[in-house]
Amino acid sequence: MHESSYVDDDVVIGPGTTVWHFSHIRKGSTIGPGCRIGQNVVIGPNVQVGAGVKVQNNVSVYEGVELEDEVFCGPSVVFTNVHNPRSHTPRMHELRRTLVKRGATLGANATIVCGVTIGEHAFVGAGAVVTRDVPDHALVLGNPGRIAGWVCRCGSRIAFGEGEEAGRCTACGQAYRRVEGRVVRG
């Protein structure tokens, strides 16, 4: 824990987790073991962060967002938590839950609009704007974010032949298959 960071009361931080300069962990938040919280990060209040998560510099993980185990948030990822905010209209009672599932990667400067679920091992490219749910293993690029391919647990692309339902990771060789608009191992 860097001496310039703040940790409120009623916070749980797992063993082996590091918190870098100028970060703030707010009340009621839980951070699992083996995480790396970068510089100028705000987490909470009441946020759940799993084990082995990396939150790079300048990310705010607001109430209503949950990061499961082994999630990677690149520098300056943006999360929202209220669908239609107004300065003059209190809406904290209208928070929309955002779930980032195990092993997902969110590239630098990606924006995640509240109320979506990012699937397991999905990969959101740098600068993408996610406005709807992302299936497991999907590669999402652009604004608004659209599925541009599929990625393995290792982070490399899955190669599918034209019209084929079976494919393999281009790096590690793991087998995958397409089933009703999603990709599963095996």
N, C-alpha and C positions, 0 to 999 in steps of 0.2 A: 504494500500500500504506500504510494508516494505521499509524502508529508503535505503536499499541496491539495490533496483530494479530501473530500468530505464524505463521511458515511454516517447517515442518520441512525437514530436508535431504532430498534426493531427491524434490523437487517440481518440476513444470514448470508455469509460468504463462505463457500466451500474451501477446503484445503488446497493449496497449490495455485489458487487464483491470484492473479496480479492485477492491480489497478494503477494506471499510469497518471501522469500529471493532470491537475485541474479537473478531475472528474468528480461527479456527485452521484452517490448511490442513495436514493430516497427511501423513506420509511416504508416498511412492509414488503420490501423487495427481497427476493431470494436468488442468489447466484450460485450455481453448482460448482463442483470441484474442477480444477484444471482449466479455468477460463482465463482469457487475456482481455482485459478491458483497457482500451487505448486512451490516448490523451483527449481531454475535453469531451468526455462522454457523460451523458446524463441517463440514469436508469431509474425509472419509477415515477411515482410511488406505486407500490403493489404489483410489481412486475416479476414474472418467473423466468429465469434464465437457466437452462439446463447445464449439463456437464460438458466440458471441452469446447465451449463456445468462444469465438473470437469476435469481438466488437472493435473495429478499427476506429481511428480518430474521428472526432466531430460527429458522432451519432447520438441521437436522443431516442431512447426506447421508452415510449410513453405508456402510461397506464392503459390497459386493454390489449397490450401486445405481449405475446408469449413466444419465447424462443426455446425450442426443444434442444436436445443434445446435439453437439457438433455442428451447430449453425455457424456460418461465416457471414458477417456483415462488413462489407468493404467500407472504405473511408467515405464519410459524408452521406451514408444511406439515410433516407428520410422516411419516417413512419408518421402517419396521421392517426388520430383516434376519434375524431368527430367528423361526421359526414359533411355537414354544412355549417361550419363555424362562423360566428359573428361576434365581434367584440362586445356589443351591447346586449347580447342574448345568451344567458348562461345555458350551456348544453352538456355539462359534464355528466349529467344523468342519462345522456344518450350515447355513451361510448359504444363503439362497435368493436368487437373482439377481432384481433388479427392474430393468426397462428402461423408460425414458421416452423415447419416440421423438421424432424431429424435429418441432419446432413445437408440441408439446403444451403446454397450460396447466393448472396445478394451482392452484386457488383457495385463498384464505386458509384456514388451519386444516383443509385436507383431510388425511386420513390414508390412506396408501398401504401396505397390508399386503404384506409381502414375497412374492416369487415371482410377481408379476403383470407384465404388459407393458401399458403405456399407449400406444395407437396414435398414428400421426402426426396432428398437428393436432387431436387429441382435446381436449376441454375438461371438466375435472373441476371442478364448482362448489364454492364455498366451503362448508367443513364436511362435504363428502361423505366417506364411508368406502369406499374401493375394496378389494374382497375378491376380485375376479376380473379377468381380462383385459378391457381396454377397446379396442374396434375403432377404426380410423382414423376421424376426424371425428365420433366419438360425443360427445354431451353427456351427462355422468353427474352425477346429483344424488341426494342423500339418504343414508340409513344403513339398510341397506347401499346402496351406490351402484347405481343402475339407469339404463339408457339412457332419456333424456327427450326426445331429439331428436338433431339432427345439425348440425354447424357447419362453416363454410367455413374455408379457410386464413386468411382475414382475421379470423376470430373471430365472425362474425355467423351467425345461424341460416340453415339451408337449408330452403326451403319446398317441401314435397311436397304435391300435391293428394291427396285421399282415394283410396287404392288406386293411385296413380300411381307409376311407377318412376323418372320423371325429375323433377328439381327444380332450383331456382336459389337462389343466395345472395340474401338479402333486401337486402344492402348493395351488393355489387360485381357481382352478376349472373352470377357463374361458374356454369356448368352442372355438375350432378352427376346420378348415377343410382344406384339401389339394385340391388345384385347379391348375392343369396344372404345376406341379413342384414347386409350392410355397404354403405358408400357410397364411390363412386369418382368422380373428376373425369371430366367429358366427357359 
